[in-house]
Amino acid sequence: MDGQFVTEIERNQYKIDAGPGSVINVIDNGPPTKLDVHGPARIAIENYRFHETSEDNGYLDLERSRSGTKADLSYDHITGQLKLENGAQVARLKKYKKLHQWKPDVPSENDCQQIPADQWNGAFGDKDFDQDNTMTCIKTVEADLGYLIVRAERDEKPIGYHIYSYVWVR
């Protein structure tokens, strides 16, 4: 800017009045730099218990409990199969024989975010629940990240599961 100017700032408006003979050069510095900073997340914590006659049978949306519109998990009460639904994915399964008071070394949101795309799976494998407890990162249908702790209850017929889910909802 070169010359005489009067500026007013009011309610998200910036007004410049340039005097006679004044020059304003406008230069585009390009797009804003991307900052990998996220605002605070709403934490969705849920406990589910799947077995033949449980109330939690069917489809579950991990961000919105049972009232969501897109299910991330389902349980078939006839076969005992636990499935990922609608494109939900899991990665980095860790298996434990015993969890110490349900306080294992849980992943952070950043830990799950750093997992390469080729390590995410759209289905549980046959041997994923061969130990008593399994912990995994999950990417929900809505692309929110979290983790699941799944305890297989083999004494149930068909097999049952206790699932603790912790999801950072953005």
Sequence and secondary structure as in RCSB ss.txt:
>XXXX:A:sequence
MDGQFVTEIERNQYKIDAGPGSVINVIDNGPPTKLDVHGPARIAIENYRFHETSEDNGYLDLERSRSGTKADLSY
DHITGQLKLENGAQVARLKKYKKLHQWKPDVPSENDCQQIPADQWNGAFGDKDFDQDNTMTCIKTVEADLGYLIV
RAERDEKPIGYHIYSYVWVR
>XXXX:A:secstr
 BS EEEEEETTEEEEEE TT B       S          EEEEEEEEESTT TT EEEBTTTBTT SS SEEE
ETTTTEEEE TT EEEEEEEESS STT      HHHHHTS GGG BSS  TTTTSSSEEEEEEE TTS EEEEEE
EEETTSSS EEEEEEEEEE 
